[in-house]
Structure formats: C-alpha cells, structure tokens
Amino acid sequence: MNMALTRKFKETVRARAQHDPEFRKALLVEAVELLLEGDVETGKALLRNYVNATIGFEELAKEVNFPSKSLMRMLSAKGNPRADNLFSVISHLQKATGVHLAVGA
C-alpha cells in the first residue's frame, strides 16, 4: 500500500536535509542502495524526496538537460527510467549537493 506523503512531512524532510549534511548524505545513500538491491520503487521515491529536499526538479532539469516534468515522471511510482538517465541524475546530484558515493564489495 503506497501512502501519499503529506506536505508537512515533505517540508520536514527538506528542512532537515538543508541543515543536516549527514541526513542529506544518508538519504541519497539509502536511495541508491535500494536501487542497487532491486527495490526500484522505494529507491525512486527516496530519490524524488532527495531532489525535492535539495536542489529541486527545476534546477536539476537545467543541469541534466531534461524537462523537469519528465524527471518527475521518471522518479514517480509508475516511472520507468532508462539507466543512462537515472545515472545522469545521480551523478549530478552528487556534484550539486557534495555527497559522493562509492560502490564497495
């Protein structure tokens, strides 16, 4: 069952991400880990929250040269992003927010 997030919850996440670098980092790390584990739906949801809590879809769209509405759709519950688009988004988010990820075995 997928529950819609309230505006207050989204605002709380945004405020914390803007003021707490460790929380911001954990949010992106968790999103990417979920994607790598195959939980694409939850990973996209967290990635969407991360975008909303940090640079926003309009700024991200400018940087990745992709329409903001397409980015929002791509990270929606029904979105089906191509790998190159998804990795482009993650790469830019790392640069824009100063959170850098590395894969370990």
C-alpha positions in Angstrom: 0.0 0.0 0.0 1.5 3.3 -1.1 0.6 6.2 1.1 0.9 9.8 -0.1 3.3 11.9 1.8 1.9 15.0 3.4 3.1 18.5 2.7 4.3 18.8 6.3 6.3 15.6 6.0 8.0 16.8 2.8 8.7 20.2 4.4 10.2 18.4 7.4 12.5 16.3 5.2 13.5 19.4 3.2 14.3 21.4 6.3 16.4 18.6 7.8 18.2 17.9 4.5 19.2 21.6 4.2 20.5 21.8 7.7 21.9 18.3 8.3 24.6 17.1 5.9 24.7 13.6 7.5 20.9 13.3 6.9 21.3 14.5 3.4 24.0 12.0 2.7 22.0 9.2 4.3 19.0 9.9 2.2 21.0 9.7 -1.1 22.9 6.6 0.1 19.7 4.8 1.0 18.1 5.7 -2.3 21.0 4.4 -4.3 21.4 1.2 -2.2 17.7 0.4 -2.6 18.0 0.8 -6.4 21.0 -1.5 -6.4 19.2 -4.0 -4.3 16.3 -4.1 -6.8 13.8 -2.1 -4.8 13.4 0.3 -7.6 10.0 1.8 -6.5 11.3 2.7 -3.0 14.6 3.9 -4.3 12.9 6.2 -6.8 10.7 7.6 -4.1 13.6 8.4 -1.9 15.5 9.9 -4.8 12.5 12.1 -5.6 12.4 13.2 -1.9 16.1 13.9 -2.1 15.7 16.1 -5.2 12.8 17.9 -3.6 14.8 18.4 -0.4 17.9 19.7 -2.1 18.2 21.3 -5.5 14.6 20.8 -6.8 13.5 19.5 -10.1 13.7 22.8 -12.0 17.4 23.2 -11.2 18.1 19.5 -11.8 16.4 19.8 -15.2 18.6 22.6 -16.3 21.7 20.7 -15.3 20.9 17.4 -16.9 19.2 19.0 -19.9 16.0 17.1 -19.4 12.4 18.6 -18.9 11.6 18.8 -15.2 8.2 17.2 -15.7 9.9 14.2 -17.4 12.3 14.0 -14.4 9.3 14.0 -12.0 7.6 11.3 -14.1 10.8 9.3 -14.3 11.0 9.2 -10.5 7.3 8.7 -9.9 5.8 5.3 -8.8 4.9 4.4 -12.4 8.1 5.9 -13.9 10.5 3.6 -15.7 13.8 5.5 -16.1 16.4 4.4 -18.5 19.7 3.5 -16.8 21.6 6.3 -18.5 19.1 8.9 -17.4 19.0 7.6 -13.8 22.8 7.6 -13.5 23.0 11.1 -15.0 20.6 12.3 -12.3 22.5 10.6 -9.5 25.8 11.9 -10.9 24.6 15.4 -11.0 23.0 15.2 -7.5 26.4 14.1 -6.1 28.1 17.2 -7.7 25.3 19.6 -6.7 25.0 18.5 -3.1 28.5 17.5 -2.3 27.6 13.9 -1.4 29.8 11.5 -3.2 29.1 7.8 -3.4 31.3 4.8 -4.0 30.4 1.2 -4.6 32.2 -1.4 -2.4 32.2 -5.1 -2.4 
